[in-house]
Amino acid sequence: MELLNAEEIAELVQNAQKGDEEAFEELMTAFSPFLYSLLSHFSFTRAEIENLFQEAWLRVWEHLPAFSPRGNFSRWFKTIVVRLALNAQ
């Protein structure tokens, strides 16, 4: 994961919640290695991982407006990914 501090993540999240696609792309850049690594721990084929990777980012984008700025984005993000992976098994 690209090293971002909590304030930088919070700012990117707030901007992305307002529809700033560049901020969301920065979040994707920062969290994509973590996402891929997390999905790789499950017994999925490479193609399945790629599909889940796309689906995870789609769900994050769709549910981002409901994310509370007082919450922990990393934890929220991980919860989405793990639930998606478990439901895909």
trRosetta pair geometry for C-beta under 8 A, 3 or more apart (Angstrom, degrees):
i j d omega theta_ij theta_ji phi_ij phi_ji
1 4 7.8 -86 150 18 99 89
1 30 5.7 37 -171 167 81 70
1 31 5.9 10 -127 -105 103 44
1 33 5.7 -150 -65 66 44 104
1 34 4.4 16 -67 -40 106 116
2 29 6.0 18 -11 125 144 87
2 30 4.0 -92 48 -118 106 69
2 33 7.8 125 -28 17 65 120
4 8 4.2 -125 -170 91 97 126
4 9 5.1 120 120 -56 124 83
4 12 7.4 -24 -172 -2 156 139
4 30 5.3 -13 -10 -135 129 146
5 8 5.1 95 53 9 68 103
5 9 7.2 -134 99 -4 34 90
6 9 5.7 -56 -147 38 32 111
6 10 6.1 33 155 -21 66 108
7 10 5.6 -53 -146 37 31 113
7 11 6.3 31 155 -20 64 105
8 11 5.8 -53 -148 35 30 111
8 12 6.4 29 154 -16 64 106
9 12 5.8 -57 -149 38 31 110
9 13 6.2 32 154 -20 66 108
9 27 7.6 88 -142 -111 74 92
9 30 7.5 -152 -100 118 90 161
9 73 5.3 -156 157 45 121 141
9 74 7.3 -29 -163 -42 163 89
10 13 5.7 -55 -146 37 29 112
10 14 6.3 29 156 -18 65 106
10 69 6.4 77 -156 -163 98 90
10 73 7.3 -168 -82 -19 54 127
11 14 5.8 -54 -146 37 29 110
11 15 6.3 25 156 -14 64 108
11 23 7.8 -125 127 -139 70 124
12 15 5.8 -59 -147 41 29 109
12 16 6.1 29 155 -19 66 109
12 23 4.6 172 -155 -171 67 94
12 24 7.8 147 171 -73 94 29
12 26 5.3 -121 -131 88 132 118
12 27 5.2 157 142 -61 130 94
12 30 7.8 114 77 11 174 144
13 16 5.7 -57 -144 39 28 110
13 17 6.3 34 154 -25 64 105
13 23 7.7 -146 -40 153 13 121
13 27 7.0 91 -76 -88 64 138
13 64 7.2 -156 -158 -159 80 105
13 67 6.6 -92 -175 102 123 139
13 69 6.9 158 105 -114 121 75
13 73 5.3 -139 -73 -90 144 141
14 17 5.6 -51 -149 31 30 115
14 18 6.9 24 152 -14 61 105
14 69 6.0 36 -82 -109 98 123
15 18 5.7 -60 -156 37 35 109
15 20 4.0 -36 158 41 92 147
15 22 8.0 -46 136 75 130 81
15 23 3.6 162 97 -68 116 165
16 19 7.6 113 -175 -24 35 5
16 20 5.6 -88 -84 64 37 84
16 21 7.8 81 -126 -99 75 21
16 23 4.3 -138 -57 103 77 110
16 24 4.1 113 -128 -69 116 80
16 27 6.1 -23 -51 -7 154 138
16 64 5.8 -73 122 174 109 153
17 64 5.5 -147 -93 142 72 100
17 65 5.7 124 -150 -104 87 52
17 67 7.0 -126 -87 56 121 100
17 69 8.0 -87 -4 -70 160 97
20 23 4.0 53 104 10 116 115
20 24 6.8 160 96 -13 64 83
21 24 5.4 -53 -149 38 39 113
21 25 6.2 44 151 -23 69 102
22 25 5.5 -50 -147 35 34 114
22 26 6.6 37 151 -21 63 101
23 26 5.6 -51 -153 33 34 113
23 27 6.7 36 148 -18 64 101
24 27 5.5 -49 -153 34 37 113
24 28 6.4 41 147 -21 66 102
24 61 6.5 51 -155 -105 143 95
24 64 7.6 -75 -107 -70 111 171
25 28 5.3 -49 -148 34 35 116
25 29 6.4 39 151 -21 65 101
26 29 5.6 -47 -147 33 34 113
26 30 6.3 31 154 -16 64 107
27 30 5.7 -59 -148 40 31 110
27 31 5.9 -3 166 7 69 117
27 60 7.9 -154 125 144 133 140
28 31 6.5 -71 -131 52 22 89
28 32 5.5 41 169 -50 65 107
28 57 6.2 37 -113 -127 110 128
29 32 6.3 -33 -129 7 18 116
31 34 5.2 -60 -162 45 61 116
31 35 5.7 66 141 -29 84 103
31 74 7.8 -169 -110 -114 116 72
31 77 6.0 -82 -156 177 151 158
32 35 5.4 -53 -142 36 34 115
32 36 6.2 32 161 -18 68 104
32 53 7.7 52 -147 -162 86 112
33 36 5.9 -54 -146 37 30 108
33 37 6.2 31 155 -18 64 109
34 37 5.7 -58 -147 39 28 112
34 38 6.2 30 156 -21 65 108
34 77 8.0 61 103 120 131 130
34 78 8.0 -72 150 -85 121 90
35 38 5.8 -57 -147 36 27 111
35 39 6.4 21 158 -13 64 108
35 53 6.1 109 133 -131 120 81
35 56 5.9 169 -155 101 127 153
35 57 7.7 27 -148 -57 170 87
35 77 7.8 -86 -80 162 97 112
35 81 5.9 -150 -132 -109 80 143
36 39 5.9 -58 -147 40 29 107
36 40 6.2 35 153 -27 64 109
36 49 7.0 67 -145 169 72 120
36 53 6.3 16 -89 -105 75 124
37 40 5.6 -56 -149 30 29 116
37 41 7.3 38 152 -29 60 96
38 41 6.1 -49 -166 15 35 113
38 78 6.9 -160 -116 -133 157 81
38 81 5.4 54 109 134 144 142
38 82 7.2 -87 173 -70 125 75
38 85 7.5 -136 137 -35 94 151
39 42 6.1 -55 -168 29 47 108
39 44 6.5 -43 168 40 91 141
39 49 4.8 129 131 -140 126 91
39 52 5.4 159 -133 95 135 129
39 53 6.3 -98 -1 -68 166 80
39 56 7.6 -123 -65 -28 125 147
39 81 6.9 -102 -61 -175 85 112
39 85 6.0 -165 -119 -92 70 125
40 44 7.8 -105 -113 51 33 99
40 49 6.4 33 -79 -121 63 144
42 85 4.9 -165 -40 -176 158 124
42 88 7.9 80 141 75 156 110
42 89 6.8 -121 -169 -76 124 111
43 89 7.5 74 54 -123 92 106
44 48 3.8 -130 -173 94 106 124
44 49 4.9 138 104 -57 126 77
44 52 6.7 -51 -151 2 170 139
44 85 7.6 -103 -36 -143 133 95
44 88 7.3 16 -94 116 125 128
45 48 4.6 98 51 6 75 103
45 49 7.1 -136 94 -5 40 86
46 49 5.6 -53 -150 34 32 113
46 50 6.5 34 152 -20 65 104
47 50 5.7 -53 -150 35 32 112
47 51 6.5 31 152 -17 64 105
48 51 5.7 -54 -149 37 33 111
48 52 6.2 28 155 -14 67 108
48 88 7.1 144 -176 156 112 134
49 52 5.8 -58 -144 42 30 108
49 53 6.0 42 152 -30 64 105
50 53 5.4 -48 -147 29 29 120
50 54 6.7 28 155 -15 61 102
51 54 5.9 -56 -155 36 32 109
51 55 6.2 28 151 -16 66 110
52 55 5.4 -54 -140 42 35 113
52 56 6.0 43 156 -28 68 102
52 84 6.0 141 -158 134 98 117
52 85 6.3 64 -166 -90 149 73
52 88 5.9 -70 -93 -34 121 171
53 56 5.9 -51 -149 29 24 112
53 57 7.0 17 155 -11 58 104
54 57 6.2 -61 -155 38 31 105
54 58 6.4 31 150 -20 66 108
55 58 5.5 -55 -148 36 33 114
55 59 6.3 32 155 -18 66 105
55 84 6.1 165 112 -164 114 137
56 59 5.9 -57 -150 37 30 109
56 60 6.4 31 153 -20 65 105
56 80 6.3 122 -152 124 83 105
56 81 5.1 28 -133 -103 134 80
56 84 5.5 -161 -88 50 83 166
57 60 5.5 -49 -144 35 35 113
57 61 6.3 37 155 -19 65 104
58 61 5.8 -56 -151 37 30 111
58 62 6.3 27 153 -17 65 110
59 62 5.6 -56 -142 40 32 111
59 63 5.9 5 166 2 68 115
59 80 5.5 174 112 -173 125 124
59 84 6.6 -162 11 -75 159 132
60 63 6.4 -72 -138 51 23 93
60 64 6.0 49 158 -58 63 97
60 77 6.4 21 -110 -122 126 83
60 80 6.0 139 -76 100 79 167
61 64 5.8 -31 -144 -6 25 121
63 66 5.4 -55 -173 40 70 112
63 67 6.8 88 132 -43 80 89
63 80 7.1 -180 55 -102 145 134
64 67 5.4 -37 -154 5 45 119
67 71 6.2 -117 -176 53 81 133
67 73 6.9 49 -180 -108 143 80
67 76 5.9 97 -128 157 111 165
68 71 4.4 99 71 -17 91 106
71 75 7.4 -120 167 64 94 108
71 76 5.6 65 137 -48 131 129
72 75 4.0 49 96 17 115 114
72 76 6.4 164 87 -15 59 87
73 76 5.5 -59 -144 40 32 112
73 77 5.9 36 157 -23 68 108
74 77 5.7 -53 -145 36 27 114
74 78 6.3 27 156 -18 62 107
75 78 5.8 -54 -147 36 30 111
75 79 6.4 34 153 -23 63 104
76 79 5.8 -53 -153 31 29 114
76 80 6.8 31 151 -19 62 102
77 80 5.9 -55 -156 32 32 111
77 81 6.5 25 152 -15 65 109
78 81 5.7 -59 -148 40 33 110
78 82 6.0 29 158 -17 70 108
79 82 6.0 -55 -140 39 27 106
79 83 6.2 25 161 -15 63 110
80 83 6.1 -63 -149 40 24 107
80 84 6.2 25 155 -20 63 111
81 84 5.7 -57 -148 36 28 112
81 85 6.3 25 156 -17 65 108
82 85 5.7 -56 -146 39 31 111
82 86 6.2 29 157 -17 66 108
83 86 5.8 -55 -142 39 29 109
83 87 6.2 26 159 -16 64 110
84 87 6.0 -62 -148 40 26 108
84 88 6.3 24 154 -22 63 112
85 88 5.7 -60 -147 35 30 111
85 89 7.0 40 154 -36 63 97
86 89 6.0 -43 -156 11 35 114
